[in-house]
Amino acid sequence: MRKNYDFSKSIKNPYARRLKQQITIRLDKEAIDYFKKLAVEMGISYQVLINLFLRDCALSRKKPTFRWEKAA
């Protein structure tokens, strides 16, 4: 490996703005198991599958539907 490299003629990565951002998110074990099993069936990693699913929801502006149960 060289000690010095010449980057004077380099160009910016045109895909840099599309790079992914690492976050921490807490998911139910059941949700993770579901995506892991589905990912094996589809032949992709479960992280990619979850990203594709969430991206599809964001692009189509889907909103979750749920009902809160009143406490007894």
Jmol script that loads the backbone (N, CA, C; Angstrom):
load data "model"
ATOM      1  N   MET A   1       0.831  -1.173   0.000  1.00  0.00           N
ATOM      2  CA  MET A   1       0.000   0.000   0.000  1.00  0.00           C
ATOM      3  C   MET A   1       0.881   1.244   0.000  1.00  0.00           C
ATOM      4  N   ARG A   2       0.491   2.226  -0.757  1.00  0.00           N
ATOM      5  CA  ARG A   2       1.266   3.458  -0.825  1.00  0.00           C
ATOM      6  C   ARG A   2       1.117   4.274   0.450  1.00  0.00           C
ATOM      7  N   LYS A   3       2.121   5.089   0.718  1.00  0.00           N
ATOM      8  CA  LYS A   3       2.036   5.993   1.863  1.00  0.00           C
ATOM      9  C   LYS A   3       1.207   7.218   1.508  1.00  0.00           C
ATOM     10  N   ASN A   4       1.275   7.642   0.245  1.00  0.00           N
ATOM     11  CA  ASN A   4       0.528   8.824  -0.199  1.00  0.00           C
ATOM     12  C   ASN A   4      -0.233   8.506  -1.484  1.00  0.00           C
ATOM     13  N   TYR A   5      -1.400   9.082  -1.598  1.00  0.00           N
ATOM     14  CA  TYR A   5      -2.222   8.921  -2.795  1.00  0.00           C
ATOM     15  C   TYR A   5      -2.548  10.298  -3.356  1.00  0.00           C
ATOM     16  N   ASP A   6      -2.694  10.366  -4.676  1.00  0.00           N
ATOM     17  CA  ASP A   6      -3.026  11.630  -5.333  1.00  0.00           C
ATOM     18  C   ASP A   6      -4.520  11.640  -5.668  1.00  0.00           C
ATOM     19  N   PHE A   7      -5.269  12.469  -4.964  1.00  0.00           N
ATOM     20  CA  PHE A   7      -6.702  12.578  -5.188  1.00  0.00           C
ATOM     21  C   PHE A   7      -7.074  13.845  -5.952  1.00  0.00           C
ATOM     22  N   SER A   8      -6.088  14.506  -6.557  1.00  0.00           N
ATOM     23  CA  SER A   8      -6.341  15.777  -7.237  1.00  0.00           C
ATOM     24  C   SER A   8      -7.265  15.630  -8.446  1.00  0.00           C
ATOM     25  N   LYS A   9      -7.311  14.465  -9.065  1.00  0.00           N
ATOM     26  CA  LYS A   9      -8.162  14.255 -10.233  1.00  0.00           C
ATOM     27  C   LYS A   9      -9.404  13.413  -9.905  1.00  0.00           C
ATOM     28  N   SER A  10      -9.690  13.266  -8.636  1.00  0.00           N
ATOM     29  CA  SER A  10     -10.844  12.452  -8.236  1.00  0.00           C
ATOM     30  C   SER A  10     -12.136  13.243  -8.417  1.00  0.00           C
ATOM     31  N   ILE A  11     -13.240  12.515  -8.498  1.00  0.00           N
ATOM     32  CA  ILE A  11     -14.557  13.141  -8.600  1.00  0.00           C
ATOM     33  C   ILE A  11     -15.412  12.655  -7.440  1.00  0.00           C
ATOM     34  N   LYS A  12     -16.405  13.465  -7.077  1.00  0.00           N
ATOM     35  CA  LYS A  12     -17.292  13.090  -5.981  1.00  0.00           C
ATOM     36  C   LYS A  12     -18.152  11.905  -6.395  1.00  0.00           C
ATOM     37  N   ASN A  13     -18.495  11.087  -5.423  1.00  0.00           N
ATOM     38  CA  ASN A  13     -19.373   9.941  -5.651  1.00  0.00           C
ATOM     39  C   ASN A  13     -20.773  10.463  -5.985  1.00  0.00           C
ATOM     40  N   PRO A  14     -21.285  10.176  -7.187  1.00  0.00           N
ATOM     41  CA  PRO A  14     -22.617  10.681  -7.548  1.00  0.00           C
ATOM     42  C   PRO A  14     -23.747  10.030  -6.748  1.00  0.00           C
ATOM     43  N   TYR A  15     -23.461   8.934  -6.084  1.00  0.00           N
ATOM     44  CA  TYR A  15     -24.472   8.232  -5.305  1.00  0.00           C
ATOM     45  C   TYR A  15     -24.384   8.546  -3.812  1.00  0.00           C
ATOM     46  N   ALA A  16     -23.479   9.416  -3.426  1.00  0.00           N
ATOM     47  CA  ALA A  16     -23.232   9.692  -2.011  1.00  0.00           C
ATOM     48  C   ALA A  16     -24.482  10.186  -1.295  1.00  0.00           C
ATOM     49  N   ARG A  17     -25.317  10.962  -1.974  1.00  0.00           N
ATOM     50  CA  ARG A  17     -26.510  11.474  -1.304  1.00  0.00           C
ATOM     51  C   ARG A  17     -27.537  10.378  -1.055  1.00  0.00           C
ATOM     52  N   ARG A  18     -27.401   9.252  -1.739  1.00  0.00           N
ATOM     53  CA  ARG A  18     -28.345   8.144  -1.564  1.00  0.00           C
ATOM     54  C   ARG A  18     -27.835   7.099  -0.568  1.00  0.00           C
ATOM     55  N   LEU A  19     -26.705   7.378   0.073  1.00  0.00           N
ATOM     56  CA  LEU A  19     -26.161   6.422   1.033  1.00  0.00           C
ATOM     57  C   LEU A  19     -27.103   6.264   2.212  1.00  0.00           C
ATOM     58  N   LYS A  20     -27.045   5.133   2.836  1.00  0.00           N
ATOM     59  CA  LYS A  20     -27.932   4.844   3.956  1.00  0.00           C
ATOM     60  C   LYS A  20     -27.362   5.404   5.245  1.00  0.00           C
ATOM     61  N   GLN A  21     -28.258   5.699   6.163  1.00  0.00           N
ATOM     62  CA  GLN A  21     -27.869   6.219   7.466  1.00  0.00           C
ATOM     63  C   GLN A  21     -28.142   5.155   8.513  1.00  0.00           C
ATOM     64  N   GLN A  22     -27.152   4.890   9.333  1.00  0.00           N
ATOM     65  CA  GLN A  22     -27.324   3.886  10.377  1.00  0.00           C
ATOM     66  C   GLN A  22     -28.069   4.501  11.553  1.00  0.00           C
ATOM     67  N   ILE A  23     -29.079   3.767  12.039  1.00  0.00           N
ATOM     68  CA  ILE A  23     -29.854   4.202  13.202  1.00  0.00           C
ATOM     69  C   ILE A  23     -30.028   3.024  14.145  1.00  0.00           C
ATOM     70  N   THR A  24     -30.504   3.321  15.327  1.00  0.00           N
ATOM     71  CA  THR A  24     -30.871   2.270  16.269  1.00  0.00           C
ATOM     72  C   THR A  24     -32.387   2.278  16.368  1.00  0.00           C
ATOM     73  N   ILE A  25     -32.992   1.121  16.222  1.00  0.00           N
ATOM     74  CA  ILE A  25     -34.445   1.011  16.285  1.00  0.00           C
ATOM     75  C   ILE A  25     -34.798  -0.258  17.058  1.00  0.00           C
ATOM     76  N   ARG A  26     -35.810  -0.165  17.874  1.00  0.00           N
ATOM     77  CA  ARG A  26     -36.246  -1.320  18.659  1.00  0.00           C
ATOM     78  C   ARG A  26     -37.471  -1.931  17.994  1.00  0.00           C
ATOM     79  N   LEU A  27     -37.375  -3.213  17.678  1.00  0.00           N
ATOM     80  CA  LEU A  27     -38.466  -3.930  17.025  1.00  0.00           C
ATOM     81  C   LEU A  27     -38.841  -5.143  17.860  1.00  0.00           C
ATOM     82  N   ASP A  28     -40.111  -5.517  17.790  1.00  0.00           N
ATOM     83  CA  ASP A  28     -40.565  -6.730  18.474  1.00  0.00           C
ATOM     84  C   ASP A  28     -39.856  -7.948  17.888  1.00  0.00           C
ATOM     85  N   LYS A  29     -39.616  -8.947  18.737  1.00  0.00           N
ATOM     86  CA  LYS A  29     -38.985 -10.177  18.281  1.00  0.00           C
ATOM     87  C   LYS A  29     -39.803 -10.825  17.173  1.00  0.00           C
ATOM     88  N   GLU A  30     -41.121 -10.768  17.294  1.00  0.00           N
ATOM     89  CA  GLU A  30     -41.995 -11.371  16.281  1.00  0.00           C
ATOM     90  C   GLU A  30     -41.816 -10.691  14.921  1.00  0.00           C
ATOM     91  N   ALA A  31     -41.670  -9.377  14.925  1.00  0.00           N
ATOM     92  CA  ALA A  31     -41.481  -8.638  13.671  1.00  0.00           C
ATOM     93  C   ALA A  31     -40.142  -9.002  13.028  1.00  0.00           C
ATOM     94  N   ILE A  32     -39.098  -9.078  13.840  1.00  0.00           N
ATOM     95  CA  ILE A  32     -37.781  -9.448  13.317  1.00  0.00           C
ATOM     96  C   ILE A  32     -37.802 -10.866  12.768  1.00  0.00           C
ATOM     97  N   ASP A  33     -38.405 -11.789  13.512  1.00  0.00           N
ATOM     98  CA  ASP A  33     -38.491 -13.181  13.050  1.00  0.00           C
ATOM     99  C   ASP A  33     -39.239 -13.282  11.727  1.00  0.00           C
ATOM    100  N   TYR A  34     -40.321 -12.515  11.600  1.00  0.00           N
ATOM    101  CA  TYR A  34     -41.108 -12.522  10.365  1.00  0.00           C
ATOM    102  C   TYR A  34     -40.245 -12.074   9.182  1.00  0.00           C
ATOM    103  N   PHE A  35     -39.547 -10.947   9.340  1.00  0.00           N
ATOM    104  CA  PHE A  35     -38.731 -10.422   8.236  1.00  0.00           C
ATOM    105  C   PHE A  35     -37.528 -11.321   7.952  1.00  0.00           C
ATOM    106  N   LYS A  36     -36.960 -11.942   8.979  1.00  0.00           N
ATOM    107  CA  LYS A  36     -35.842 -12.861   8.747  1.00  0.00           C
ATOM    108  C   LYS A  36     -36.290 -14.073   7.936  1.00  0.00           C
ATOM    109  N   LYS A  37     -37.450 -14.621   8.285  1.00  0.00           N
ATOM    110  CA  LYS A  37     -37.964 -15.785   7.559  1.00  0.00           C
ATOM    111  C   LYS A  37     -38.290 -15.405   6.115  1.00  0.00           C
ATOM    112  N   LEU A  38     -38.952 -14.287   5.925  1.00  0.00           N
ATOM    113  CA  LEU A  38     -39.301 -13.821   4.590  1.00  0.00           C
ATOM    114  C   LEU A  38     -38.047 -13.520   3.768  1.00  0.00           C
ATOM    115  N   ALA A  39     -37.035 -12.966   4.413  1.00  0.00           N
ATOM    116  CA  ALA A  39     -35.784 -12.642   3.723  1.00  0.00           C
ATOM    117  C   ALA A  39     -35.090 -13.908   3.216  1.00  0.00           C
ATOM    118  N   VAL A  40     -35.120 -14.977   4.009  1.00  0.00           N
ATOM    119  CA  VAL A  40     -34.523 -16.246   3.580  1.00  0.00           C
ATOM    120  C   VAL A  40     -35.255 -16.764   2.347  1.00  0.00           C
ATOM    121  N   GLU A  41     -36.595 -16.691   2.372  1.00  0.00           N
ATOM    122  CA  GLU A  41     -37.392 -17.133   1.222  1.00  0.00           C
ATOM    123  C   GLU A  41     -37.065 -16.333  -0.038  1.00  0.00           C
ATOM    124  N   MET A  42     -36.802 -15.032   0.145  1.00  0.00           N
ATOM    125  CA  MET A  42     -36.555 -14.156  -0.999  1.00  0.00           C
ATOM    126  C   MET A  42     -35.078 -14.092  -1.393  1.00  0.00           C
ATOM    127  N   GLY A  43     -34.206 -14.604  -0.530  1.00  0.00           N
ATOM    128  CA  GLY A  43     -32.777 -14.624  -0.839  1.00  0.00           C
ATOM    129  C   GLY A  43     -32.077 -13.292  -0.662  1.00  0.00           C
ATOM    130  N   ILE A  44     -32.565 -12.455   0.272  1.00  0.00           N
ATOM    131  CA  ILE A  44     -31.910 -11.183   0.570  1.00  0.00           C
ATOM    132  C   ILE A  44     -31.772 -11.052   2.075  1.00  0.00           C
ATOM    133  N   SER A  45     -31.002 -10.075   2.528  1.00  0.00           N
ATOM    134  CA  SER A  45     -30.849  -9.903   3.974  1.00  0.00           C
ATOM    135  C   SER A  45     -32.108  -9.270   4.549  1.00  0.00           C
ATOM    136  N   TYR A  46     -32.363  -9.546   5.816  1.00  0.00           N
ATOM    137  CA  TYR A  46     -33.576  -9.024   6.427  1.00  0.00           C
ATOM    138  C   TYR A  46     -33.511  -7.508   6.587  1.00  0.00           C
ATOM    139  N   GLN A  47     -32.306  -6.945   6.766  1.00  0.00           N
ATOM    140  CA  GLN A  47     -32.182  -5.491   6.865  1.00  0.00           C
ATOM    141  C   GLN A  47     -32.587  -4.827   5.559  1.00  0.00           C
ATOM    142  N   VAL A  48     -32.168  -5.412   4.436  1.00  0.00           N
ATOM    143  CA  VAL A  48     -32.537  -4.874   3.124  1.00  0.00           C
ATOM    144  C   VAL A  48     -34.048  -4.990   2.939  1.00  0.00           C
ATOM    145  N   LEU A  49     -34.623  -6.115   3.341  1.00  0.00           N
ATOM    146  CA  LEU A  49     -36.057  -6.326   3.207  1.00  0.00           C
ATOM    147  C   LEU A  49     -36.844  -5.309   4.028  1.00  0.00           C
ATOM    148  N   ILE A  50     -36.439  -5.087   5.264  1.00  0.00           N
ATOM    149  CA  ILE A  50     -37.119  -4.095   6.103  1.00  0.00           C
ATOM    150  C   ILE A  50     -36.995  -2.711   5.487  1.00  0.00           C
ATOM    151  N   ASN A  51     -35.809  -2.368   4.968  1.00  0.00           N
ATOM    152  CA  ASN A  51     -35.614  -1.069   4.321  1.00  0.00           C
ATOM    153  C   ASN A  51     -36.528  -0.930   3.103  1.00  0.00           C
ATOM    154  N   LEU A  52     -36.597  -1.977   2.274  1.00  0.00           N
ATOM    155  CA  LEU A  52     -37.466  -1.922   1.098  1.00  0.00           C
ATOM    156  C   LEU A  52     -38.931  -1.744   1.497  1.00  0.00           C
ATOM    157  N   PHE A  53     -39.354  -2.445   2.535  1.00  0.00           N
ATOM    158  CA  PHE A  53     -40.728  -2.345   3.005  1.00  0.00           C
ATOM    159  C   PHE A  53     -41.031  -0.943   3.515  1.00  0.00           C
ATOM    160  N   LEU A  54     -40.153  -0.407   4.349  1.00  0.00           N
ATOM    161  CA  LEU A  54     -40.364   0.935   4.898  1.00  0.00           C
ATOM    162  C   LEU A  54     -40.297   1.995   3.802  1.00  0.00           C
ATOM    163  N   ARG A  55     -39.394   1.809   2.850  1.00  0.00           N
ATOM    164  CA  ARG A  55     -39.286   2.764   1.746  1.00  0.00           C
ATOM    165  C   ARG A  55     -40.565   2.760   0.904  1.00  0.00           C
ATOM    166  N   ASP A  56     -41.107   1.571   0.647  1.00  0.00           N
ATOM    167  CA  ASP A  56     -42.357   1.467  -0.098  1.00  0.00           C
ATOM    168  C   ASP A  56     -43.484   2.179   0.647  1.00  0.00           C
ATOM    169  N   CYS A  57     -43.541   1.998   1.959  1.00  0.00           N
ATOM    170  CA  CYS A  57     -44.555   2.682   2.768  1.00  0.00           C
ATOM    171  C   CYS A  57     -44.385   4.197   2.684  1.00  0.00           C
ATOM    172  N   ALA A  58     -43.154   4.666   2.756  1.00  0.00           N
ATOM    173  CA  ALA A  58     -42.888   6.106   2.706  1.00  0.00           C
ATOM    174  C   ALA A  58     -43.238   6.688   1.341  1.00  0.00           C
ATOM    175  N   LEU A  59     -42.862   5.995   0.272  1.00  0.00           N
ATOM    176  CA  LEU A  59     -43.129   6.501  -1.071  1.00  0.00           C
ATOM    177  C   LEU A  59     -44.621   6.541  -1.386  1.00  0.00           C
ATOM    178  N   SER A  60     -45.368   5.573  -0.873  1.00  0.00           N
ATOM    179  CA  SER A  60     -46.812   5.544  -1.130  1.00  0.00           C
ATOM    180  C   SER A  60     -47.595   6.257  -0.030  1.00  0.00           C
ATOM    181  N   ARG A  61     -46.878   6.880   0.899  1.00  0.00           N
ATOM    182  CA  ARG A  61     -47.485   7.660   1.987  1.00  0.00           C
ATOM    183  C   ARG A  61     -48.481   6.849   2.817  1.00  0.00           C
ATOM    184  N   LYS A  62     -48.138   5.579   3.046  1.00  0.00           N
ATOM    185  CA  LYS A  62     -49.004   4.724   3.873  1.00  0.00           C
ATOM    186  C   LYS A  62     -48.923   5.180   5.323  1.00  0.00           C
ATOM    187  N   LYS A  63     -50.045   5.076   5.995  1.00  0.00           N
ATOM    188  CA  LYS A  63     -50.097   5.400   7.419  1.00  0.00           C
ATOM    189  C   LYS A  63     -50.602   4.175   8.159  1.00  0.00           C
ATOM    190  N   PRO A  64     -50.073   3.913   9.341  1.00  0.00           N
ATOM    191  CA  PRO A  64     -50.520   2.735  10.090  1.00  0.00           C
ATOM    192  C   PRO A  64     -51.951   2.912  10.588  1.00  0.00           C
ATOM    193  N   THR A  65     -52.643   1.817  10.682  1.00  0.00           N
ATOM    194  CA  THR A  65     -53.988   1.832  11.263  1.00  0.00           C
ATOM    195  C   THR A  65     -53.963   0.949  12.507  1.00  0.00           C
ATOM    196  N   PHE A  66     -54.434   1.501  13.587  1.00  0.00           N
ATOM    197  CA  PHE A  66     -54.485   0.755  14.834  1.00  0.00           C
ATOM    198  C   PHE A  66     -55.505   1.411  15.758  1.00  0.00           C
ATOM    199  N   ARG A  67     -55.916   0.658  16.754  1.00  0.00           N
ATOM    200  CA  ARG A  67     -56.865   1.175  17.750  1.00  0.00           C
ATOM    201  C   ARG A  67     -56.254   1.033  19.134  1.00  0.00           C
ATOM    202  N   TRP A  68     -56.411   2.056  19.922  1.00  0.00           N
ATOM    203  CA  TRP A  68     -55.957   1.996  21.300  1.00  0.00           C
ATOM    204  C   TRP A  68     -57.059   1.366  22.151  1.00  0.00           C
ATOM    205  N   GLU A  69     -56.672   0.425  22.973  1.00  0.00           N
ATOM    206  CA  GLU A  69     -57.618  -0.196  23.882  1.00  0.00           C
ATOM    207  C   GLU A  69     -57.667   0.655  25.154  1.00  0.00           C
ATOM    208  N   LYS A  70     -58.890   0.892  25.635  1.00  0.00           N
ATOM    209  CA  LYS A  70     -59.036   1.659  26.871  1.00  0.00           C
ATOM    210  C   LYS A  70     -58.628   0.782  28.053  1.00  0.00           C
ATOM    211  N   ALA A  71     -57.908   1.383  28.984  1.00  0.00           N
ATOM    212  CA  ALA A  71     -57.477   0.662  30.178  1.00  0.00           C
ATOM    213  C   ALA A  71     -58.693   0.375  31.060  1.00  0.00           C
ATOM    214  N   ALA A  72     -58.718  -0.791  31.646  1.00  0.00           N
ATOM    215  CA  ALA A  72     -59.866  -1.185  32.483  1.00  0.00           C
ATOM    216  C   ALA A  72     -59.796  -0.570  33.850  1.00  0.00           C
TER     217      ALA A  72
END
end "model"
wireframe off; spacefill off
backbone 0.3
color backbone group
